[in-house]
Amino acid sequence: HITLGLVGVPLPMAALHTYATTFSLLLNIALAVVMLVLLSGSSATTDNLRMVPSMNMQGISQQGSLSGSRTAVNFHRRFKFQPRRKQIPPNKWPVRSGDKVQVISGKDKGKEGEITKVFRKTGYIMVKDVNMKTKHQKPMGEGEAGAIIEVQKPIHHSNVKVIEKYVYQNPTPATAQ
């Protein structure tokens, strides 16, 4: 039992809890009234008391206009649903078909080979006898057996360095004898 200060009457804990809850509710109501008075006193109109979200010119939702600044609640969503940009191939390529190159990174590091094909849109190149993968091929027709074959796959052009540049030479016509 706890005694109240002025009355001196002992109270059980349940009654004290009820008094604390009542006091908390009264305090919240008093604070709400003070806020309403302050807000209504700041301007003659009730635009600031509006609880419906409004839209400004950029389409960003604002809760009322108490501070007058834009909110950045959904800032990350502006970038979330944008399509991924394709990598733009360089204007001047360091490699071309026929160049002798050496692999400088990856599982085939140190191997040398000749470029057989260049995929300019993706930035990948095919180097002879480099990046060989095994492919399990299913039988195509009846009576055929499946096979495990080695297939050459492309590697990125940044993983190679040019050892010897390819120089195109015009074919010389054969002399008649």
N, CA, C and O of each residue as an XYZ file, in Angstrom:
708
protein
N       0.827     -1.183      0.000
C       0.000      0.000      0.000
C       0.869      1.243      0.000
O       1.920      1.282      0.640
N       0.426      2.248     -0.716
C       1.141      3.525     -0.792
C       0.173      4.607     -0.372
O      -0.997      4.591     -0.755
N       0.658      5.544      0.413
C      -0.219      6.622      0.878
C      -0.077      7.814     -0.036
O       1.031      8.144     -0.459
N      -1.176      8.463     -0.347
C      -1.153      9.690     -1.118
C      -0.740     10.827     -0.208
O      -1.048     10.804      0.984
N      -0.059     11.805     -0.732
C       0.560     12.862      0.056
C      -0.387     13.618      0.964
O      -0.145     13.670      2.170
N      -1.457     14.207      0.444
C      -2.307     15.080      1.247
C      -3.374     14.318      2.003
O      -3.693     14.644      3.146
N      -3.907     13.329      1.379
C      -5.041     12.650      1.990
C      -4.579     11.722      3.092
O      -5.242     11.631      4.125
N      -3.463     11.027      2.914
C      -2.974     10.115      3.918
C      -3.706      8.803      3.939
O      -3.619      8.070      4.924
N      -4.429      8.477      2.879
C      -5.195      7.242      2.801
C      -4.362      6.212      2.044
O      -3.905      6.499      0.938
N      -4.151      5.031      2.601
C      -3.386      4.026      1.866
C      -4.159      3.538      0.633
O      -5.362      3.285      0.699
N      -3.425      3.407     -0.518
C      -4.042      2.967     -1.773
C      -3.375      1.675     -2.239
O      -2.162      1.529     -2.095
N      -4.136      0.741     -2.791
C      -3.534     -0.452     -3.370
C      -2.823     -0.105     -4.691
O      -3.064      0.960     -5.261
N      -1.937     -1.011     -5.183
C      -1.153     -0.768     -6.405
C      -2.035     -0.623     -7.637
O      -1.703      0.160     -8.527
N      -3.149     -1.350     -7.723
C      -4.040     -1.263     -8.880
C      -4.621      0.135     -8.998
O      -4.747      0.669    -10.101
N      -4.979      0.737     -7.851
C      -5.540      2.084     -7.877
C      -4.477      3.090     -8.302
O      -4.786      4.044     -9.016
N      -3.213      2.891     -7.870
C      -2.131      3.788     -8.250
C      -1.881      3.710     -9.753
O      -1.615      4.729    -10.391
N      -1.965      2.510    -10.322
C      -1.795      2.340    -11.756
C      -2.890      3.081    -12.517
O      -2.617      3.687    -13.554
N      -4.116      3.040    -12.020
C      -5.231      3.747    -12.649
C      -5.002      5.241    -12.608
O      -5.283      5.933    -13.586
N      -4.493      5.760    -11.487
C      -4.214      7.194    -11.383
C      -3.098      7.609    -12.348
O      -3.172      8.682    -12.947
N      -2.080      6.784    -12.504
C      -0.976      7.105    -13.414
C      -1.456      7.122    -14.862
O      -1.053      7.989    -15.637
N      -2.304      6.180    -15.226
C      -2.844      6.139    -16.579
C      -3.710      7.358    -16.851
O      -3.625      7.955    -17.924
N      -4.525      7.725    -15.907
C      -5.389      8.901    -16.049
C      -4.547     10.168    -16.181
O      -4.838     11.028    -17.012
N      -3.513     10.278    -15.368
C      -2.645     11.449    -15.432
C      -1.949     11.537    -16.791
O      -1.814     12.625    -17.351
N      -1.505     10.388    -17.325
C      -0.840     10.367    -18.630
C      -1.799     10.803    -19.731
O      -1.407     11.572    -20.608
N      -3.032     10.339    -19.710
C      -4.023     10.740    -20.709
C      -4.312     12.227    -20.637
O      -4.405     12.892    -21.668
N      -4.453     12.752    -19.438
C      -4.717     14.188    -19.277
C      -3.542     15.019    -19.790
O      -3.739     16.057    -20.421
N      -2.337     14.565    -19.522
C      -1.161     15.281    -19.995
C      -1.099     15.280    -21.524
O      -0.770     16.305    -22.120
N      -1.407     14.152    -22.170
C      -1.431     14.087    -23.636
C      -2.489     15.000    -24.231
O      -2.250     15.653    -25.247
N      -3.646     15.049    -23.608
C      -4.720     15.931    -24.093
C      -4.293     17.383    -23.961
O      -4.524     18.185    -24.866
N      -3.673     17.728    -22.839
C      -3.226     19.108    -22.631
C      -2.170     19.495    -23.668
O      -2.205     20.609    -24.192
N      -1.233     18.595    -23.973
C      -0.218     18.899    -24.979
C      -0.833     19.057    -26.367
O      -0.398     19.911    -27.140
N      -1.841     18.244    -26.692
C      -2.502     18.354    -27.983
C      -3.220     19.686    -28.107
O      -3.196     20.305    -29.170
N      -3.859     20.136    -27.033
C      -4.555     21.428    -27.055
C      -3.553     22.567    -27.236
O      -3.812     23.508    -27.985
N      -2.407     22.484    -26.550
C      -1.391     23.531    -26.680
C      -0.869     23.588    -28.115
O      -0.675     24.677    -28.656
N      -0.636     22.419    -28.741
C      -0.161     22.402    -30.125
C      -1.187     22.999    -31.081
O      -0.830     23.743    -31.994
N      -2.464     22.673    -30.874
C      -3.508     23.236    -31.731
C      -3.584     24.747    -31.591
O      -3.768     25.456    -32.580
N      -3.445     25.235    -30.384
C      -3.491     26.686    -30.168
C      -2.301     27.358    -30.830
O      -2.453     28.409    -31.453
N      -1.113     26.765    -30.707
C       0.080     27.349    -31.328
C      -0.013     27.334    -32.846
O       0.366     28.301    -33.506
N      -0.516     26.236    -33.398
C      -0.625     26.155    -34.848
C      -1.692     27.092    -35.390
O      -1.483     27.731    -36.422
N      -2.799     27.183    -34.733
C      -3.860     28.069    -35.218
C      -3.479     29.526    -35.014
O      -3.957     30.395    -35.743
N      -2.633     29.806    -34.046
C      -2.203     31.181    -33.819
C      -1.144     31.628    -34.805
O      -0.955     32.832    -34.979
N      -0.428     30.690    -35.474
C       0.646     31.080    -36.389
C       0.098     31.607    -37.709
O       0.761     32.424    -38.348
N      -1.073     31.178    -38.141
C      -1.669     31.717    -39.361
C      -3.182     31.740    -39.195
O      -3.761     31.005    -38.395
N      -3.784     32.602    -39.971
C      -5.227     32.759    -39.851
C      -5.969     31.596    -40.504
O      -7.105     31.305    -40.126
N      -5.355     30.930    -41.470
C      -6.036     29.825    -42.149
C      -5.725     28.505    -41.456
O      -4.810     28.419    -40.637
N      -6.486     27.497    -41.791
C      -6.282     26.169    -41.191
C      -5.577     25.235    -42.171
O      -5.732     24.019    -42.066
N      -4.798     25.774    -43.135
C      -4.076     24.932    -44.084
C      -3.027     24.075    -43.389
O      -2.737     22.961    -43.827
N      -2.458     24.599    -42.302
C      -1.405     23.855    -41.600
C      -1.955     22.683    -40.806
O      -1.202     21.774    -40.455
N      -3.246     22.681    -40.515
C      -3.844     21.614    -39.722
C      -4.324     20.455    -40.582
O      -4.865     19.482    -40.057
N      -4.138     20.542    -41.873
C      -4.616     19.524    -42.797
C      -3.826     18.239    -42.598
O      -2.596     18.281    -42.564
N      -4.500     17.093    -42.465
C      -3.844     15.810    -42.225
C      -3.758     14.958    -43.489
O      -3.144     13.891    -43.466
N      -4.364     15.409    -44.592
C      -4.333     14.656    -45.837
C      -3.032     14.978    -46.551
O      -2.678     16.152    -46.656
N      -2.300     13.975    -47.050
C      -1.056     14.270    -47.767
C      -1.328     15.090    -49.010
O      -2.297     14.843    -49.728
N      -0.475     16.061    -49.264
C      -0.618     16.901    -50.442
C       0.516     16.612    -51.399
O       1.534     16.045    -51.003
N       0.352     16.999    -52.663
C       1.380     16.775    -53.672
C       1.931     18.124    -54.105
O       1.167     19.050    -54.378
N       3.258     18.239    -54.171
C       3.844     19.468    -54.676
C       4.155     19.296    -56.152
O       3.743     18.297    -56.742
N       4.857     20.218    -56.766
C       5.071     20.204    -58.204
C       5.943     19.020    -58.657
O       5.761     18.529    -59.771
N       6.877     18.553    -57.828
C       7.736     17.454    -58.228
C       7.076     16.107    -57.985
O       7.639     15.087    -58.381
N       5.916     16.052    -57.356
C       5.240     14.796    -57.114
C       5.690     14.124    -55.838
O       5.456     12.927    -55.672
N       6.329     14.842    -54.928
C       6.774     14.265    -53.673
C       5.691     14.509    -52.638
O       5.220     15.635    -52.482
N       5.293     13.457    -51.927
C       4.223     13.549    -50.954
C       4.713     14.276    -49.709
O       5.805     14.008    -49.208
N       3.884     15.210    -49.211
C       4.213     15.921    -47.987
C       3.060     15.754    -47.005
O       1.896     15.777    -47.404
N       3.371     15.589    -45.746
C       2.353     15.499    -44.705
C       2.122     16.906    -44.196
O       2.899     17.413    -43.387
N       1.044     17.548    -44.670
C       0.797     18.935    -44.294
C       1.909     19.797    -44.853
O       2.611     19.388    -45.778
N       2.073     20.968    -44.309
C       3.189     21.818    -44.717
C       3.703     22.552    -43.496
O       3.844     23.775    -43.503
N       3.985     21.781    -42.431
C       4.419     22.408    -41.193
C       5.780     23.055    -41.340
O       5.982     24.180    -40.882
N       6.730     22.357    -41.979
C       8.065     22.917    -42.076
C       8.294     23.612    -43.412
O       9.187     24.454    -43.514
N       7.518     23.287    -44.432
C       7.670     23.927    -45.723
C       8.758     23.294    -46.582
O       8.982     23.753    -47.702
N       9.443     22.258    -46.101
C      10.494     21.626    -46.886
C       9.995     20.293    -47.419
O       9.053     19.705    -46.888
N      10.652     19.824    -48.492
C      10.263     18.547    -49.085
C      10.776     17.404    -48.228
O      11.832     17.506    -47.604
N      10.018     16.312    -48.203
C      10.471     15.142    -47.462
C      11.179     14.202    -48.414
O      10.877     14.170    -49.607
N      12.110     13.445    -47.895
C      12.878     12.508    -48.713
C      12.572     11.080    -48.286
O      13.479     10.262    -48.131
N      11.292     10.785    -48.096
C      10.903      9.473    -47.609
C      11.223      8.395    -48.638
O      11.781      7.355    -48.289
N      10.875      8.632    -49.901
C      11.061      7.620    -50.938
C      12.185      8.006    -51.889
O      12.062      7.816    -53.099
N      13.264      8.540    -51.367
C      14.357      9.015    -52.214
C      14.986      7.875    -52.999
O      15.310      8.033    -54.176
N      15.164      6.710    -52.343
C      15.833      5.590    -53.006
C      15.005      4.994    -54.119
O      15.567      4.351    -55.006
N      13.703      5.175    -54.117
C      12.855      4.572    -55.141
C      13.054      5.215    -56.502
O      12.711      4.626    -57.526
N      13.612      6.429    -56.516
C      13.845      7.090    -57.785
C      14.835      6.288    -58.628
O      14.741      6.293    -59.856
N      15.779      5.602    -57.987
C      16.803      4.864    -58.699
C      16.506      3.369    -58.776
O      17.158      2.650    -59.533
N      15.535      2.894    -58.004
C      15.326      1.459    -57.853
C      14.826      0.802    -59.130
O      15.285     -0.287    -59.475
N      13.905      1.427    -59.836
C      13.249      0.774    -60.955
C      13.772      1.247    -62.310
O      13.124      1.026    -63.333
N      14.942      1.897    -62.325
C      15.504      2.332    -63.587
C      16.192      1.154    -64.268
O      16.782      0.316    -63.586
N      16.131      1.070    -65.592
C      16.813     -0.035    -66.264
C      18.324      0.123    -66.127
O      18.841      1.237    -66.051
N      19.023     -1.013    -66.097
C      20.479     -0.958    -65.997
C      21.056     -0.452    -67.310
O      20.605     -0.828    -68.392
N      22.051      0.400    -67.193
C      22.667      0.945    -68.396
C      23.631     -0.071    -68.989
O      24.352     -0.764    -68.272
N      23.624     -0.143    -70.307
C      24.554     -1.029    -70.975
C      25.926     -0.377    -70.972
O      26.054      0.845    -71.059
N      26.941     -1.208    -70.871
C      28.288     -0.691    -70.894
C      28.609     -0.232    -72.308
O      28.428     -0.980    -73.268
N      29.085      0.999    -72.432
C      29.387      1.549    -73.746
C      30.778      1.073    -74.151
O      31.742      1.275    -73.412
N      30.890      0.438    -75.329
C      32.214     -0.012    -75.747
C      33.107      1.180    -76.062
O      32.618      2.227    -76.486
N      34.421      1.028    -75.857
C      35.311      2.160    -76.115
C      35.373      2.521    -77.591
O      35.164      1.673    -78.459
N      35.664      3.792    -77.867
C      35.751      4.236    -79.260
C      36.967      3.639    -79.956
O      36.893      3.256    -81.124
N      38.062      3.561    -79.255
C      39.290      3.044    -79.835
C      39.662      1.774    -79.079
O      39.931      1.813    -77.879
N      39.675      0.661    -79.783
C      39.934     -0.619    -79.138
C      41.415     -0.922    -79.118
O      42.117     -0.668    -80.097
N      41.901     -1.469    -78.000
C      43.312     -1.836    -77.943
C      43.614     -3.150    -78.647
O      44.779     -3.483    -78.865
N      42.574     -3.899    -79.006
C      42.774     -5.199    -79.629
C      41.938     -5.296    -80.896
O      40.923     -4.618    -81.053
N      42.403     -6.171    -81.805
C      41.625     -6.464    -83.010
C      41.933     -7.894    -83.439
O      42.878     -8.509    -82.945
N      41.150     -8.403    -84.339
C      41.341     -9.784    -84.796
C      42.720     -9.936    -85.424
O      43.158     -9.092    -86.205
N      43.390    -11.015    -85.074
C      44.706    -11.290    -85.622
C      45.846    -10.915    -84.691
O      46.978    -11.344    -84.918
N      45.588    -10.122    -83.645
C      46.638     -9.743    -82.692
C      47.055    -10.950    -81.867
O      46.240    -11.819    -81.556
N      48.331    -10.992    -81.518
C      48.823    -12.004    -80.577
C      48.735    -11.388    -79.188
O      49.261    -10.300    -78.951
N      48.062    -12.091    -78.259
C      47.848    -11.554    -76.919
C      48.288    -12.559    -75.867
O      48.425    -13.753    -76.131
N      48.505    -12.033    -74.661
C      48.824    -12.870    -73.512
C      47.766    -12.602    -72.447
O      47.435    -11.448    -72.177
N      47.232    -13.666    -71.840
C      46.209    -13.531    -70.801
C      46.903    -13.087    -69.516
O      47.872    -13.710    -69.084
N      46.401    -11.996    -68.899
C      47.055    -11.460    -67.697
C      46.278    -11.749    -66.425
O      46.793    -11.519    -65.331
N      45.047    -12.248    -66.539
C      44.298    -12.626    -65.331
C      43.313    -13.725    -65.666
O      42.898    -13.887    -66.814
N      42.951    -14.475    -64.645
C      42.011    -15.571    -64.831
C      42.711    -16.915    -64.728
O      43.901    -16.991    -64.422
N      41.952    -17.980    -64.989
C      42.517    -19.326    -64.831
C      43.528    -19.650    -65.921
O      44.345    -20.553    -65.738
N      43.502    -18.952    -67.037
C      44.445    -19.186    -68.133
C      45.570    -18.157    -68.144
O      46.148    -17.880    -69.195
N      45.883    -17.593    -66.987
C      46.901    -16.540    -66.897
C      48.245    -17.059    -67.423
O      48.699    -18.143    -67.056
N      48.863    -16.254    -68.290
C      50.157    -16.618    -68.857
C      50.072    -17.254    -70.231
O      51.073    -17.309    -70.946
N      48.900    -17.735    -70.614
C      48.762    -18.357    -71.934
C      48.795    -17.289    -73.024
O      48.369    -16.152    -72.816
N      49.305    -17.676    -74.180
C      49.356    -16.778    -75.322
C      48.528    -17.372    -76.447
O      48.422    -18.590    -76.586
N      47.941    -16.488    -77.249
C      47.131    -16.955    -78.366
C      46.813    -15.818    -79.313
O      47.208    -14.671    -79.105
N      46.086    -16.172    -80.360
C      45.703    -15.193    -81.379
C      44.210    -14.914    -81.260
O      43.412    -15.823    -81.034
N      43.850    -13.658    -81.414
C      42.433    -13.282    -81.340
C      41.748    -13.732    -82.622
O      42.171    -13.378    -83.723
N      40.680    -14.519    -82.466
C      39.944    -15.004    -83.629
C      38.687    -14.183    -83.897
O      38.282    -14.029    -85.049
N      38.068    -13.655    -82.843
C      36.836    -12.885    -83.026
C      36.731    -11.840    -81.932
O      37.142    -12.080    -80.797
N      36.178    -10.673    -82.271
C      35.987     -9.580    -81.316
C      34.499     -9.244    -81.274
O      33.889     -8.964    -82.306
N      33.923     -9.272    -80.078
C      32.523     -8.878    -79.882
C      32.534     -7.449    -79.332
O      32.703     -7.252    -78.129
N      32.360     -6.477    -80.184
C      32.536     -5.076    -79.787
C      31.430     -4.571    -78.864
O      31.692     -3.725    -78.009
N      30.222     -5.059    -79.014
C      29.126     -4.567    -78.166
C      29.276     -5.004    -76.716
O      28.929     -4.255    -75.802
N      29.782     -6.191    -76.501
C      29.899     -6.712    -75.134
C      31.281     -6.509    -74.537
O      31.427     -6.523    -73.315
N      32.304     -6.320    -75.372
C      33.652     -6.131    -74.864
C      34.414     -7.431    -74.689
O      35.461     -7.443    -74.041
N      33.919     -8.523    -75.246
C      34.566     -9.821    -75.109
C      35.288    -10.195    -76.404
O      34.928     -9.740    -77.490
N      36.306    -11.027    -76.261
C      37.062    -11.486    -77.418
C      37.264    -12.996    -77.316
O      37.236    -13.568    -76.226
N      37.469    -13.636    -78.486
C      37.781    -15.067    -78.527
C      39.268    -15.194    -78.827
O      39.766    -14.652    -79.813
N      39.964    -15.916    -77.964
C      41.392    -16.169    -78.147
C      41.566    -17.663    -78.381
O      40.991    -18.490    -77.673
N      42.369    -17.990    -79.387
C      42.547    -19.391    -79.776
C      43.166    -20.191    -78.628
O      44.195    -19.801    -78.076
N      42.532    -21.312    -78.274
C      42.964    -22.254    -77.230
C      43.033    -21.637    -75.833
O      43.827    -22.076    -75.002
N      42.216    -20.634    -75.572
C      42.133    -20.019    -74.235
C      40.680    -20.072    -73.790
O      39.774    -19.885    -74.601
N      40.453    -20.326    -72.498
C      39.123    -20.388    -71.893
C      38.288    -21.505    -72.517
O      37.158    -21.285    -72.951
N      38.857    -22.691    -72.553
C      38.157    -23.853    -73.098
C      37.259    -24.447    -72.019
O      37.708    -24.684    -70.898
N      36.005    -24.685    -72.350
C      35.021    -25.263    -71.439
C      34.544    -26.596    -71.993
O      34.509    -26.802    -73.206
N      34.177    -27.501    -71.086
C      33.626    -28.782    -71.532
C      32.116    -28.673    -71.616
O      31.464    -28.113    -70.735
N      31.576    -29.220    -72.692
C      30.131    -29.184    -72.896
C      29.646    -30.616    -73.055
O      30.204    -31.396    -73.827
N      28.600    -30.944    -72.312
C      27.993    -32.275    -72.411
C      26.875    -32.186    -73.443
O      25.841    -31.561    -73.206
N      27.096    -32.810    -74.569
C      26.161    -32.707    -75.677
C      25.227    -33.914    -75.677
O      25.681    -35.055    -75.595
N      23.942    -33.664    -75.768
C      22.952    -34.743    -75.812
C      22.932    -35.376    -77.197
O      23.301    -34.732    -78.178
N      22.509    -36.618    -77.282
C      22.375    -37.224    -78.616
C      21.235    -36.555    -79.383
O      20.145    -36.352    -78.848
N      21.502    -36.219    -80.636
C      20.502    -35.495    -81.437
C      19.499    -36.440    -82.096
O      18.292    -36.198    -82.063
N      19.992    -37.487    -82.678
C      19.091    -38.402    -83.383
C      19.071    -39.766    -82.714
O      19.779    -40.015    -81.738
N      18.230    -40.654    -83.272
C      18.159    -42.000    -82.726
C      19.402    -42.783    -83.124
O      19.848    -42.707    -84.269
N      19.949    -43.520    -82.200
C      21.135    -44.308    -82.485
C      22.436    -43.550    -82.269
O      23.508    -44.154    -82.292
N      22.364    -42.239    -82.060
C      23.575    -41.455    -81.804
C      23.895    -41.479    -80.324
O      23.006    -41.597    -79.481
N      25.153    -41.370    -80.026
C      25.578    -41.308    -78.620
C      25.894    -39.861    -78.253
O      26.293    -39.059    -79.097
N      25.707    -39.554    -76.990
C      26.069    -38.227    -76.518
C      27.579    -38.083    -76.467
O      28.308    -39.069    -76.572
N      28.044    -36.858    -76.308
C      29.486    -36.629    -76.316
C      29.851    -35.516    -75.345
O      29.032    -34.658    -75.016
N      31.078    -35.552    -74.903
C      31.628    -34.453    -74.104
C      32.656    -33.763    -74.992
O      33.687    -34.340    -75.339
N      32.356    -32.520    -75.352
C      33.243    -31.800    -76.272
C      33.798    -30.562    -75.576
O      33.224    -30.079    -74.600
N      34.910    -30.057    -76.082
C      35.497    -28.824    -75.557
C      35.089    -27.669    -76.455
O      35.224    -27.739    -77.677
N      34.589    -26.606    -75.836
C      34.113    -25.440    -76.564
C      34.914    -24.227    -76.104
O      35.214    -24.076    -74.920
N      35.252    -23.373    -77.055
C      35.981    -22.155    -76.722
C      34.987    -21.063    -76.359
O      34.026    -20.826    -77.091
N      35.217    -20.389    -75.218
C      34.340    -19.318    -74.749
C      35.103    -17.999    -74.755
O      36.329    -17.997    -74.637
N      34.397    -16.875    -74.890
C      35.081    -15.578    -74.934
C      35.553    -15.116    -73.552
O      35.026    -15.557    -72.531
N      36.553    -14.223    -73.530
C      37.034    -13.593    -72.306
C      36.991    -12.082    -72.510
O      36.940    -11.606    -73.644
N      37.011    -11.344    -71.428
C      36.920     -9.885    -71.515
C      38.234     -9.308    -72.025
O      39.312     -9.810    -71.707
N      38.131     -8.252    -72.816
C      39.325     -7.689    -73.449
C      40.298     -7.085    -72.444
O      41.474     -6.900    -72.758
N      39.818     -6.769    -71.220
C      40.709     -6.189    -70.218
C      41.596     -7.245    -69.565
O      42.531     -6.903    -68.842
N      41.315     -8.518    -69.809
C      42.098     -9.589    -69.205
C      43.262    -10.033    -70.086
O      43.934    -11.015    -69.769
N      43.508     -9.329    -71.179
C      44.621     -9.679    -72.055
C      45.478     -8.451    -72.330
O      45.015     -7.316    -72.223
N      46.745     -8.703    -72.688
C      47.589     -7.613    -73.158
C      48.163     -8.017    -74.508
O      48.449     -9.189    -74.753
N      48.325     -7.035    -75.369
C      48.775     -7.291    -76.732
C      50.283     -7.497    -76.716
O      51.032     -6.681    -76.178
N      50.711     -8.598    -77.312
C      52.145     -8.872    -77.439
C      52.640     -8.421    -78.809
O      53.690     -7.790    -78.935
N      51.859     -8.759    -79.831
C      52.267     -8.436    -81.197
C      51.042     -7.960    -81.959
O      50.034     -8.663    -82.032
N      51.130     -6.766    -82.525
C      50.016     -6.204    -83.292
C      49.895     -6.892    -84.649
O      50.888     -7.279    -85.266
N      48.664     -7.028    -85.086
C      48.415     -7.589    -86.410
C      48.578     -6.470    -87.426
O      48.020     -5.385    -87.258
N      49.339     -6.731    -88.477
C      49.536     -5.760    -89.554
C      49.015     -6.379    -90.835
O      49.469     -7.439    -91.268
N      48.049     -5.691    -91.431
C      47.463     -6.211    -92.664
C      48.422     -5.960    -93.816
O      48.941     -4.854    -93.965
N      48.654     -6.963    -94.616
C      49.498     -6.823    -95.799
C      48.667     -7.184    -97.013
O      48.011     -8.224    -97.056
N      48.711     -6.311    -97.987
C      47.995     -6.573    -99.239
C      48.596     -7.817    -99.889
O      49.817     -7.971    -99.942
N      47.736     -8.698   -100.381
C      48.285     -9.863   -101.071
C      48.948     -9.440   -102.398
O      48.394     -8.640   -103.152
N      50.088     -9.966   -102.653
C      50.781     -9.639   -103.903
C      50.320    -10.622   -104.971
O      50.217    -11.824   -104.728
N      50.051    -10.097   -106.137
C      49.618    -11.007   -107.207
C      50.772    -11.915   -107.630
O      51.934    -11.509   -107.659
N      50.419    -13.130   -107.948
C      51.439    -14.094   -108.382
C      51.919    -13.712   -109.783
O      51.117    -13.383   -110.656
N      53.215    -13.759   -109.983
C      53.766    -13.425   -111.289
C      53.650    -14.628   -112.227
O      53.930    -15.761   -111.836
N      53.249    -14.375   -113.422
C      53.079    -15.452   -114.417
C      54.436    -15.817   -114.989
O      55.219    -14.938   -115.348
N      54.716    -17.097   -115.076
C      55.987    -17.524   -115.654
C      55.794    -18.454   -116.791
O      56.770    -18.908   -117.390
